[in-house]
Amino acid sequence: MTQPKQDSHIAFQAIASSLNGVILTDIDGRITYANPAFVAMFKYDGLRAVLGRDAAELFADTNLRSLADVEQRMPDAIWEPEELVSRHKNGTEFPVMVTCTTVRDEAGKTIGRMASFVDISALKHAQRKLEDREQRYRELVETANSIIMRISPEYRITFFNKYAQAFFGYSGEEIVGKNVIGTILPRTDSEGRDLQGVLKETTAHPEAHGINDSEATCKDGKRVWVHWSNRAILDGQGQIKEIMCVGTDITERHRLKREATLYRRRLRQLATRLATAEEQERHRIATHIHDTVIQTLSLGNVRLGGIRAAADAAGLAAEREKIEKVRTLLESGIAECRGLMSDLTPPLLYEVGLGTALQSLADKKQRLFGQIITVEADNQLNILDNARRGLLFQSARELVMNALKHAGKCRIGIRVVRVGAEAIVEVHDTGKGFNPAAENLFEAGDEGGFGLFNIRERVHGLGGRLEIESAPGQGTTARVAVPVGAGLGDPAGARPPPHSGLDS
């Protein structure tokens, strides 16, 4: 007989110490016991203020006249609590979760009821805040001027905001639940890219494809381009539940980009043709100088040699001296013409290669100016077409002359190398240097004739670049880089003229 009493004592202790508010009522619904948590929850002054009160007073719903009414609302009794509205002592209402069960004596006769209360005010407040945030989020998403959609890992569209509906021409009912492939994304775009493969990679690894551009299709078949920003939405186990996709219309930007690419390609083709035509024109002028001017001057010099011999035989010393002066002028003119030919089309440049031609240039300038000029050349560049070969040589010569004019007494190095798909000529000096930001380096019509401006414009036309690095007291490095180009070897009709002539 002691065991039931012990069990009752243990149960009573558990009720008394429970964090839930617990009451016991008699068969008439009057409160016979309340634990401390209940007294505090309903804001009574103490247990005495609770005992004997009708439990129906605890509820705001006037249809609940007793705990029996509460119990009837609970089909599975204690296992499914009922959400109700209760009143504090001062009449203030607050939400509670209530469980209610019948209390019976040892004979099974109903002697009262027990009810447990949980104050869910904080939970309700948090739910309202969450609902408010969700509502604001939905309003923001729906009114955003961006495409916003969510897709499942199976590529099904689960959300499509109003802007997306207007942009693609689908209503929400038409598009939600459909596969994104075949609706707004074609299987392959107009450039042949496999968009289904891209989508597969995006949904499998969204962190690696957070941002991408892709072609899309409107309901009417119109092709558009969209810049996408993608983010994974994870479930409680860290698995991908959905992909949030935010898109921006870049159709016009993509069109302009394609046009710019096309214009750049055409510009480079034109620049290549102009460079080739210029090189051919240099060859034509050099050939004309050789075949007409030098030949005429040389023939005149030979004939004057015959007249000089006749003057010697006749003892006409004064006339012989005059003839010699004329012959000296002719020989000077021939030398000038040959120098001009060499400047226009250096024979070594075309017959041997760029490195050898630059070494010859360095030797001449070193003898003339008395400064050390070294050359380091990559023989791979001998395969360059004449247009690029000529441009690099003319650029290097201009840069060497700039160093000789402005750097002061110093060492000058010329380096020619191929790096990937680029041919690079670099001219470095150890001279006094300057501040490039403070100089107008690309003033058209620079006294150098060819000028940095002309180098830059011609190089840019071929898709290359000109870089100048310098600082006061630290020398200067000028670098010209041009694409090697697809057309290698000598273009037809661009072979250099012979540089032999009639001897005097």
Contacts in CASP RR format, 6 or more apart in sequence:
PFRMAT RR
TARGET T0000
AUTHOR 0000-0000-0000
METHOD contacts of the structure
MODEL  1
MTQPKQDSHIAFQAIASSLNGVILTDIDGRITYANPAFVAMFKYDGLRAV
LGRDAAELFADTNLRSLADVEQRMPDAIWEPEELVSRHKNGTEFPVMVTC
TTVRDEAGKTIGRMASFVDISALKHAQRKLEDREQRYRELVETANSIIMR
ISPEYRITFFNKYAQAFFGYSGEEIVGKNVIGTILPRTDSEGRDLQGVLK
ETTAHPEAHGINDSEATCKDGKRVWVHWSNRAILDGQGQIKEIMCVGTDI
TERHRLKREATLYRRRLRQLATRLATAEEQERHRIATHIHDTVIQTLSLG
NVRLGGIRAAADAAGLAAEREKIEKVRTLLESGIAECRGLMSDLTPPLLY
EVGLGTALQSLADKKQRLFGQIITVEADNQLNILDNARRGLLFQSARELV
MNALKHAGKCRIGIRVVRVGAEAIVEVHDTGKGFNPAAENLFEAGDEGGF
GLFNIRERVHGLGGRLEIESAPGQGTTARVAVPVGAGLGDPAGARPPPHS
GLDS
4 106 0 8 1.000
15 22 0 8 1.000
15 35 0 8 1.000
15 114 0 8 1.000
16 35 0 8 1.000
16 36 0 8 1.000
17 35 0 8 1.000
18 35 0 8 1.000
18 37 0 8 1.000
18 116 0 8 1.000
19 37 0 8 1.000
20 37 0 8 1.000
20 116 0 8 1.000
20 117 0 8 1.000
20 118 0 8 1.000
21 34 0 8 1.000
21 35 0 8 1.000
21 37 0 8 1.000
21 38 0 8 1.000
21 41 0 8 1.000
21 116 0 8 1.000
21 117 0 8 1.000
21 118 0 8 1.000
22 34 0 8 1.000
22 35 0 8 1.000
22 37 0 8 1.000
22 38 0 8 1.000
22 114 0 8 1.000
22 115 0 8 1.000
22 116 0 8 1.000
22 117 0 8 1.000
23 31 0 8 1.000
23 33 0 8 1.000
23 34 0 8 1.000
23 35 0 8 1.000
23 38 0 8 1.000
23 50 0 8 1.000
23 55 0 8 1.000
23 114 0 8 1.000
23 115 0 8 1.000
23 117 0 8 1.000
24 31 0 8 1.000
24 32 0 8 1.000
24 33 0 8 1.000
24 34 0 8 1.000
24 103 0 8 1.000
24 112 0 8 1.000
24 113 0 8 1.000
24 114 0 8 1.000
25 31 0 8 1.000
25 32 0 8 1.000
25 55 0 8 1.000
25 66 0 8 1.000
25 67 0 8 1.000
25 112 0 8 1.000
25 113 0 8 1.000
25 114 0 8 1.000
25 115 0 8 1.000
26 32 0 8 1.000
26 111 0 8 1.000
26 112 0 8 1.000
27 110 0 8 1.000
27 111 0 8 1.000
27 112 0 8 1.000
29 54 0 8 1.000
29 55 0 8 1.000
29 56 0 8 1.000
29 66 0 8 1.000
29 67 0 8 1.000
29 112 0 8 1.000
29 113 0 8 1.000
30 52 0 8 1.000
30 53 0 8 1.000
30 54 0 8 1.000
30 55 0 8 1.000
31 50 0 8 1.000
31 51 0 8 1.000
31 52 0 8 1.000
31 53 0 8 1.000
31 54 0 8 1.000
31 55 0 8 1.000
32 51 0 8 1.000
32 52 0 8 1.000
33 51 0 8 1.000
34 44 0 8 1.000
34 47 0 8 1.000
34 50 0 8 1.000
34 51 0 8 1.000
38 50 0 8 1.000
38 117 0 8 1.000
39 46 0 8 1.000
39 47 0 8 1.000
39 49 0 8 1.000
39 50 0 8 1.000
41 117 0 8 1.000
41 119 0 8 1.000
42 50 0 8 1.000
42 58 0 8 1.000
42 86 0 8 1.000
42 87 0 8 1.000
42 88 0 8 1.000
42 89 0 8 1.000
43 88 0 8 1.000
43 89 0 8 1.000
43 90 0 8 1.000
44 50 0 8 1.000
44 89 0 8 1.000
45 89 0 8 1.000
49 89 0 8 1.000
55 66 0 8 1.000
55 67 0 8 1.000
55 113 0 8 1.000
55 115 0 8 1.000
56 64 0 8 1.000
56 65 0 8 1.000
56 66 0 8 1.000
57 87 0 8 1.000
58 86 0 8 1.000
58 87 0 8 1.000
58 117 0 8 1.000
59 70 0 8 1.000
59 84 0 8 1.000
59 85 0 8 1.000
59 86 0 8 1.000
59 87 0 8 1.000
60 84 0 8 1.000
60 85 0 8 1.000
60 86 0 8 1.000
60 87 0 8 1.000
60 93 0 8 1.000
61 84 0 8 1.000
61 85 0 8 1.000
63 69 0 8 1.000
64 70 0 8 1.000
64 84 0 8 1.000
67 100 0 8 1.000
67 113 0 8 1.000
67 115 0 8 1.000
68 113 0 8 1.000
70 82 0 8 1.000
70 84 0 8 1.000
70 98 0 8 1.000
70 100 0 8 1.000
70 115 0 8 1.000
71 77 0 8 1.000
71 100 0 8 1.000
71 101 0 8 1.000
71 102 0 8 1.000
71 113 0 8 1.000
73 82 0 8 1.000
74 80 0 8 1.000
74 81 0 8 1.000
74 82 0 8 1.000
74 99 0 8 1.000
74 100 0 8 1.000
77 99 0 8 1.000
77 100 0 8 1.000
77 101 0 8 1.000
78 99 0 8 1.000
78 100 0 8 1.000
78 101 0 8 1.000
78 116 0 8 1.000
81 97 0 8 1.000
81 98 0 8 1.000
81 99 0 8 1.000
81 116 0 8 1.000
81 118 0 8 1.000
82 97 0 8 1.000
82 98 0 8 1.000
82 99 0 8 1.000
82 100 0 8 1.000
83 95 0 8 1.000
83 96 0 8 1.000
83 97 0 8 1.000
83 98 0 8 1.000
83 120 0 8 1.000
84 95 0 8 1.000
84 96 0 8 1.000
84 97 0 8 1.000
84 98 0 8 1.000
85 93 0 8 1.000
85 94 0 8 1.000
85 95 0 8 1.000
85 96 0 8 1.000
86 93 0 8 1.000
86 94 0 8 1.000
86 95 0 8 1.000
86 96 0 8 1.000
86 98 0 8 1.000
86 117 0 8 1.000
87 93 0 8 1.000
87 94 0 8 1.000
88 94 0 8 1.000
94 119 0 8 1.000
94 121 0 8 1.000
95 119 0 8 1.000
95 120 0 8 1.000
95 121 0 8 1.000
95 124 0 8 1.000
96 117 0 8 1.000
96 118 0 8 1.000
96 119 0 8 1.000
96 120 0 8 1.000
97 117 0 8 1.000
97 118 0 8 1.000
97 120 0 8 1.000
98 115 0 8 1.000
98 116 0 8 1.000
98 117 0 8 1.000
98 118 0 8 1.000
99 115 0 8 1.000
99 116 0 8 1.000
100 113 0 8 1.000
100 114 0 8 1.000
100 115 0 8 1.000
100 116 0 8 1.000
101 113 0 8 1.000
101 114 0 8 1.000
102 110 0 8 1.000
102 112 0 8 1.000
102 113 0 8 1.000
103 110 0 8 1.000
103 111 0 8 1.000
103 112 0 8 1.000
103 113 0 8 1.000
103 114 0 8 1.000
104 110 0 8 1.000
104 111 0 8 1.000
105 111 0 8 1.000
141 148 0 8 1.000
141 161 0 8 1.000
142 161 0 8 1.000
142 162 0 8 1.000
143 162 0 8 1.000
144 161 0 8 1.000
144 163 0 8 1.000
145 163 0 8 1.000
146 163 0 8 1.000
146 246 0 8 1.000
146 247 0 8 1.000
146 248 0 8 1.000
147 161 0 8 1.000
147 163 0 8 1.000
147 164 0 8 1.000
147 167 0 8 1.000
147 168 0 8 1.000
147 226 0 8 1.000
147 245 0 8 1.000
147 246 0 8 1.000
147 247 0 8 1.000
147 248 0 8 1.000
147 249 0 8 1.000
148 159 0 8 1.000
148 160 0 8 1.000
148 161 0 8 1.000
148 163 0 8 1.000
148 164 0 8 1.000
148 244 0 8 1.000
148 245 0 8 1.000
148 246 0 8 1.000
148 247 0 8 1.000
149 157 0 8 1.000
149 159 0 8 1.000
149 160 0 8 1.000
149 161 0 8 1.000
149 164 0 8 1.000
149 180 0 8 1.000
149 245 0 8 1.000
150 157 0 8 1.000
150 158 0 8 1.000
150 159 0 8 1.000
150 233 0 8 1.000
150 242 0 8 1.000
150 243 0 8 1.000
150 244 0 8 1.000
150 245 0 8 1.000
151 157 0 8 1.000
151 158 0 8 1.000
151 180 0 8 1.000
151 203 0 8 1.000
151 242 0 8 1.000
151 243 0 8 1.000
151 245 0 8 1.000
152 158 0 8 1.000
152 241 0 8 1.000
152 242 0 8 1.000
152 243 0 8 1.000
153 203 0 8 1.000
153 240 0 8 1.000
153 241 0 8 1.000
153 242 0 8 1.000
153 243 0 8 1.000
154 179 0 8 1.000
155 179 0 8 1.000
155 180 0 8 1.000
155 181 0 8 1.000
155 199 0 8 1.000
155 203 0 8 1.000
156 177 0 8 1.000
156 178 0 8 1.000
156 179 0 8 1.000
156 180 0 8 1.000
157 175 0 8 1.000
157 176 0 8 1.000
157 177 0 8 1.000
157 178 0 8 1.000
157 179 0 8 1.000
157 180 0 8 1.000
157 183 0 8 1.000
158 176 0 8 1.000
158 177 0 8 1.000
158 242 0 8 1.000
159 176 0 8 1.000
160 170 0 8 1.000
160 172 0 8 1.000
160 175 0 8 1.000
160 176 0 8 1.000
164 170 0 8 1.000
165 171 0 8 1.000
165 172 0 8 1.000
165 175 0 8 1.000
167 218 0 8 1.000
167 224 0 8 1.000
167 249 0 8 1.000
168 175 0 8 1.000
168 184 0 8 1.000
168 216 0 8 1.000
168 218 0 8 1.000
168 219 0 8 1.000
169 218 0 8 1.000
169 219 0 8 1.000
169 220 0 8 1.000
170 183 0 8 1.000
170 184 0 8 1.000
170 219 0 8 1.000
174 219 0 8 1.000
175 183 0 8 1.000
175 184 0 8 1.000
180 199 0 8 1.000
181 187 0 8 1.000
181 195 0 8 1.000
181 196 0 8 1.000
181 199 0 8 1.000
182 217 0 8 1.000
183 217 0 8 1.000
184 216 0 8 1.000
184 217 0 8 1.000
184 218 0 8 1.000
185 195 0 8 1.000
185 196 0 8 1.000
185 199 0 8 1.000
185 214 0 8 1.000
185 216 0 8 1.000
185 217 0 8 1.000
186 195 0 8 1.000
186 215 0 8 1.000
186 216 0 8 1.000
186 217 0 8 1.000
187 194 0 8 1.000
187 195 0 8 1.000
187 196 0 8 1.000
188 194 0 8 1.000
188 195 0 8 1.000
188 196 0 8 1.000
189 195 0 8 1.000
189 214 0 8 1.000
189 215 0 8 1.000
189 223 0 8 1.000
190 215 0 8 1.000
190 223 0 8 1.000
191 215 0 8 1.000
193 214 0 8 1.000
193 215 0 8 1.000
195 214 0 8 1.000
195 215 0 8 1.000
198 209 0 8 1.000
198 212 0 8 1.000
198 214 0 8 1.000
201 208 0 8 1.000
201 209 0 8 1.000
202 209 0 8 1.000
202 210 0 8 1.000
202 212 0 8 1.000
202 230 0 8 1.000
202 243 0 8 1.000
203 240 0 8 1.000
203 243 0 8 1.000
206 230 0 8 1.000
206 231 0 8 1.000
206 232 0 8 1.000
206 240 0 8 1.000
206 243 0 8 1.000
207 232 0 8 1.000
209 230 0 8 1.000
210 228 0 8 1.000
210 229 0 8 1.000
210 230 0 8 1.000
210 231 0 8 1.000
211 227 0 8 1.000
211 228 0 8 1.000
211 229 0 8 1.000
211 230 0 8 1.000
212 227 0 8 1.000
212 228 0 8 1.000
212 230 0 8 1.000
213 225 0 8 1.000
213 226 0 8 1.000
213 227 0 8 1.000
213 228 0 8 1.000
213 250 0 8 1.000
213 254 0 8 1.000
214 225 0 8 1.000
214 226 0 8 1.000
214 228 0 8 1.000
215 223 0 8 1.000
215 224 0 8 1.000
215 225 0 8 1.000
215 226 0 8 1.000
216 223 0 8 1.000
216 224 0 8 1.000
216 225 0 8 1.000
216 226 0 8 1.000
217 223 0 8 1.000
217 224 0 8 1.000
218 224 0 8 1.000
224 249 0 8 1.000
224 251 0 8 1.000
225 249 0 8 1.000
225 250 0 8 1.000
225 251 0 8 1.000
225 253 0 8 1.000
225 254 0 8 1.000
226 247 0 8 1.000
226 248 0 8 1.000
226 249 0 8 1.000
226 250 0 8 1.000
227 247 0 8 1.000
227 248 0 8 1.000
227 250 0 8 1.000
228 245 0 8 1.000
228 246 0 8 1.000
228 247 0 8 1.000
229 245 0 8 1.000
229 246 0 8 1.000
229 247 0 8 1.000
230 243 0 8 1.000
230 244 0 8 1.000
230 245 0 8 1.000
230 246 0 8 1.000
231 243 0 8 1.000
231 244 0 8 1.000
232 240 0 8 1.000
232 242 0 8 1.000
232 243 0 8 1.000
232 244 0 8 1.000
233 240 0 8 1.000
233 241 0 8 1.000
233 242 0 8 1.000
233 243 0 8 1.000
233 244 0 8 1.000
234 240 0 8 1.000
234 241 0 8 1.000
235 241 0 8 1.000
264 463 0 8 1.000
267 461 0 8 1.000
268 461 0 8 1.000
268 462 0 8 1.000
268 463 0 8 1.000
271 458 0 8 1.000
271 461 0 8 1.000
271 462 0 8 1.000
271 463 0 8 1.000
272 387 0 8 1.000
272 462 0 8 1.000
275 387 0 8 1.000
275 388 0 8 1.000
275 390 0 8 1.000
275 391 0 8 1.000
275 458 0 8 1.000
275 462 0 8 1.000
276 385 0 8 1.000
276 386 0 8 1.000
276 387 0 8 1.000
276 491 0 8 1.000
276 494 0 8 1.000
278 387 0 8 1.000
279 345 0 8 1.000
279 386 0 8 1.000
279 387 0 8 1.000
279 390 0 8 1.000
279 491 0 8 1.000
279 494 0 8 1.000
280 491 0 8 1.000
280 493 0 8 1.000
280 494 0 8 1.000
282 344 0 8 1.000
282 345 0 8 1.000
283 344 0 8 1.000
283 345 0 8 1.000
283 493 0 8 1.000
283 494 0 8 1.000
283 495 0 8 1.000
283 496 0 8 1.000
283 497 0 8 1.000
285 344 0 8 1.000
286 340 0 8 1.000
286 341 0 8 1.000
286 344 0 8 1.000
286 345 0 8 1.000
286 496 0 8 1.000
286 497 0 8 1.000
287 497 0 8 1.000
289 337 0 8 1.000
289 340 0 8 1.000
289 341 0 8 1.000
289 344 0 8 1.000
290 337 0 8 1.000
290 341 0 8 1.000
290 497 0 8 1.000
290 498 0 8 1.000
290 499 0 8 1.000
290 501 0 8 1.000
291 497 0 8 1.000
293 337 0 8 1.000
294 334 0 8 1.000
294 337 0 8 1.000
294 338 0 8 1.000
294 341 0 8 1.000
294 501 0 8 1.000
294 502 0 8 1.000
295 501 0 8 1.000
295 502 0 8 1.000
297 330 0 8 1.000
297 333 0 8 1.000
297 334 0 8 1.000
297 337 0 8 1.000
298 330 0 8 1.000
298 334 0 8 1.000
298 501 0 8 1.000
298 502 0 8 1.000
298 503 0 8 1.000
298 504 0 8 1.000
299 502 0 8 1.000
300 330 0 8 1.000
301 327 0 8 1.000
301 330 0 8 1.000
301 331 0 8 1.000
301 334 0 8 1.000
301 502 0 8 1.000
301 504 0 8 1.000
302 502 0 8 1.000
302 504 0 8 1.000
304 323 0 8 1.000
304 326 0 8 1.000
304 327 0 8 1.000
304 330 0 8 1.000
305 323 0 8 1.000
305 327 0 8 1.000
305 504 0 8 1.000
307 323 0 8 1.000
308 320 0 8 1.000
308 323 0 8 1.000
308 324 0 8 1.000
308 327 0 8 1.000
311 317 0 8 1.000
311 319 0 8 1.000
311 320 0 8 1.000
311 323 0 8 1.000
312 320 0 8 1.000
327 504 0 8 1.000
330 504 0 8 1.000
331 504 0 8 1.000
334 504 0 8 1.000
338 499 0 8 1.000
341 497 0 8 1.000
341 499 0 8 1.000
342 499 0 8 1.000
345 496 0 8 1.000
345 497 0 8 1.000
346 357 0 8 1.000
346 360 0 8 1.000
346 361 0 8 1.000
346 393 0 8 1.000
346 496 0 8 1.000
347 496 0 8 1.000
347 499 0 8 1.000
348 356 0 8 1.000
348 357 0 8 1.000
348 360 0 8 1.000
349 356 0 8 1.000
349 357 0 8 1.000
349 389 0 8 1.000
349 390 0 8 1.000
349 393 0 8 1.000
349 496 0 8 1.000
350 386 0 8 1.000
350 389 0 8 1.000
350 490 0 8 1.000
350 494 0 8 1.000
350 495 0 8 1.000
350 496 0 8 1.000
351 496 0 8 1.000
353 381 0 8 1.000
353 382 0 8 1.000
353 389 0 8 1.000
354 377 0 8 1.000
354 381 0 8 1.000
354 382 0 8 1.000
354 384 0 8 1.000
354 389 0 8 1.000
354 390 0 8 1.000
354 392 0 8 1.000
354 393 0 8 1.000
354 416 0 8 1.000
355 375 0 8 1.000
355 377 0 8 1.000
355 379 0 8 1.000
355 381 0 8 1.000
355 416 0 8 1.000
356 377 0 8 1.000
357 393 0 8 1.000
358 375 0 8 1.000
358 377 0 8 1.000
358 393 0 8 1.000
358 396 0 8 1.000
358 414 0 8 1.000
358 416 0 8 1.000
359 375 0 8 1.000
359 377 0 8 1.000
361 393 0 8 1.000
361 396 0 8 1.000
361 397 0 8 1.000
361 400 0 8 1.000
362 373 0 8 1.000
362 374 0 8 1.000
362 375 0 8 1.000
362 400 0 8 1.000
362 412 0 8 1.000
362 414 0 8 1.000
363 373 0 8 1.000
365 371 0 8 1.000
365 373 0 8 1.000
365 400 0 8 1.000
365 401 0 8 1.000
365 404 0 8 1.000
366 372 0 8 1.000
366 373 0 8 1.000
369 404 0 8 1.000
371 404 0 8 1.000
371 409 0 8 1.000
371 410 0 8 1.000
371 411 0 8 1.000
371 412 0 8 1.000
372 411 0 8 1.000
372 412 0 8 1.000
373 400 0 8 1.000
373 411 0 8 1.000
373 412 0 8 1.000
373 413 0 8 1.000
373 414 0 8 1.000
374 411 0 8 1.000
374 412 0 8 1.000
374 413 0 8 1.000
374 414 0 8 1.000
375 413 0 8 1.000
375 414 0 8 1.000
375 415 0 8 1.000
375 416 0 8 1.000
376 413 0 8 1.000
376 414 0 8 1.000
376 415 0 8 1.000
376 416 0 8 1.000
376 417 0 8 1.000
377 414 0 8 1.000
377 415 0 8 1.000
377 416 0 8 1.000
378 416 0 8 1.000
378 417 0 8 1.000
378 418 0 8 1.000
380 418 0 8 1.000
381 389 0 8 1.000
381 392 0 8 1.000
381 416 0 8 1.000
381 417 0 8 1.000
381 418 0 8 1.000
381 423 0 8 1.000
383 484 0 8 1.000
383 488 0 8 1.000
383 489 0 8 1.000
384 392 0 8 1.000
384 423 0 8 1.000
384 484 0 8 1.000
384 488 0 8 1.000
384 489 0 8 1.000
385 485 0 8 1.000
385 487 0 8 1.000
385 488 0 8 1.000
385 489 0 8 1.000
385 490 0 8 1.000
385 491 0 8 1.000
386 489 0 8 1.000
386 490 0 8 1.000
386 491 0 8 1.000
386 494 0 8 1.000
387 491 0 8 1.000
388 423 0 8 1.000
388 462 0 8 1.000
388 482 0 8 1.000
388 484 0 8 1.000
388 485 0 8 1.000
391 458 0 8 1.000
391 459 0 8 1.000
391 462 0 8 1.000
391 482 0 8 1.000
392 416 0 8 1.000
392 423 0 8 1.000
392 425 0 8 1.000
392 480 0 8 1.000
392 482 0 8 1.000
394 450 0 8 1.000
394 455 0 8 1.000
395 425 0 8 1.000
395 455 0 8 1.000
395 459 0 8 1.000
395 466 0 8 1.000
395 480 0 8 1.000
396 414 0 8 1.000
396 416 0 8 1.000
396 425 0 8 1.000
396 427 0 8 1.000
396 480 0 8 1.000
397 450 0 8 1.000
398 448 0 8 1.000
398 450 0 8 1.000
398 451 0 8 1.000
398 452 0 8 1.000
398 455 0 8 1.000
399 425 0 8 1.000
399 427 0 8 1.000
399 455 0 8 1.000
399 478 0 8 1.000
399 480 0 8 1.000
400 412 0 8 1.000
400 414 0 8 1.000
400 427 0 8 1.000
401 448 0 8 1.000
402 448 0 8 1.000
402 452 0 8 1.000
402 478 0 8 1.000
403 410 0 8 1.000
403 412 0 8 1.000
403 427 0 8 1.000
403 429 0 8 1.000
403 431 0 8 1.000
403 476 0 8 1.000
404 412 0 8 1.000
406 434 0 8 1.000
407 429 0 8 1.000
407 430 0 8 1.000
407 431 0 8 1.000
407 432 0 8 1.000
407 433 0 8 1.000
407 475 0 8 1.000
407 476 0 8 1.000
408 431 0 8 1.000
408 432 0 8 1.000
409 431 0 8 1.000
410 429 0 8 1.000
410 430 0 8 1.000
410 431 0 8 1.000
410 432 0 8 1.000
410 475 0 8 1.000
411 429 0 8 1.000
411 430 0 8 1.000
412 427 0 8 1.000
412 428 0 8 1.000
412 429 0 8 1.000
412 430 0 8 1.000
413 427 0 8 1.000
413 428 0 8 1.000
413 429 0 8 1.000
414 425 0 8 1.000
414 426 0 8 1.000
414 427 0 8 1.000
415 424 0 8 1.000
415 425 0 8 1.000
415 426 0 8 1.000
415 427 0 8 1.000
415 428 0 8 1.000
416 423 0 8 1.000
416 424 0 8 1.000
416 425 0 8 1.000
416 426 0 8 1.000
417 423 0 8 1.000
417 424 0 8 1.000
417 426 0 8 1.000
418 424 0 8 1.000
418 484 0 8 1.000
419 481 0 8 1.000
420 484 0 8 1.000
421 483 0 8 1.000
421 484 0 8 1.000
421 485 0 8 1.000
422 464 0 8 1.000
422 481 0 8 1.000
422 482 0 8 1.000
422 483 0 8 1.000
422 484 0 8 1.000
423 481 0 8 1.000
423 482 0 8 1.000
423 483 0 8 1.000
423 484 0 8 1.000
424 479 0 8 1.000
424 480 0 8 1.000
424 481 0 8 1.000
425 479 0 8 1.000
425 480 0 8 1.000
425 481 0 8 1.000
426 477 0 8 1.000
426 478 0 8 1.000
426 479 0 8 1.000
426 480 0 8 1.000
427 477 0 8 1.000
427 478 0 8 1.000
427 479 0 8 1.000
428 475 0 8 1.000
428 476 0 8 1.000
428 477 0 8 1.000
428 478 0 8 1.000
429 475 0 8 1.000
429 476 0 8 1.000
430 475 0 8 1.000
431 473 0 8 1.000
431 475 0 8 1.000
431 476 0 8 1.000
432 472 0 8 1.000
432 473 0 8 1.000
432 475 0 8 1.000
433 470 0 8 1.000
433 471 0 8 1.000
433 472 0 8 1.000
433 473 0 8 1.000
433 474 0 8 1.000
433 475 0 8 1.000
433 476 0 8 1.000
434 470 0 8 1.000
434 471 0 8 1.000
434 472 0 8 1.000
434 476 0 8 1.000
435 470 0 8 1.000
435 471 0 8 1.000
435 472 0 8 1.000
436 468 0 8 1.000
436 469 0 8 1.000
436 470 0 8 1.000
441 452 0 8 1.000
441 468 0 8 1.000
442 452 0 8 1.000
442 453 0 8 1.000
442 456 0 8 1.000
443 453 0 8 1.000
444 453 0 8 1.000
444 454 0 8 1.000
445 451 0 8 1.000
445 453 0 8 1.000
446 452 0 8 1.000
446 453 0 8 1.000
452 466 0 8 1.000
452 468 0 8 1.000
455 466 0 8 1.000
455 480 0 8 1.000
456 466 0 8 1.000
459 465 0 8 1.000
459 466 0 8 1.000
459 480 0 8 1.000
459 481 0 8 1.000
459 482 0 8 1.000
460 466 0 8 1.000
462 482 0 8 1.000
462 483 0 8 1.000
463 482 0 8 1.000
463 483 0 8 1.000
464 481 0 8 1.000
464 482 0 8 1.000
464 483 0 8 1.000
465 480 0 8 1.000
465 481 0 8 1.000
466 478 0 8 1.000
466 479 0 8 1.000
466 480 0 8 1.000
467 477 0 8 1.000
467 478 0 8 1.000
467 479 0 8 1.000
467 481 0 8 1.000
468 476 0 8 1.000
468 477 0 8 1.000
468 478 0 8 1.000
468 479 0 8 1.000
469 476 0 8 1.000
469 477 0 8 1.000
469 478 0 8 1.000
469 479 0 8 1.000
470 476 0 8 1.000
470 477 0 8 1.000
END
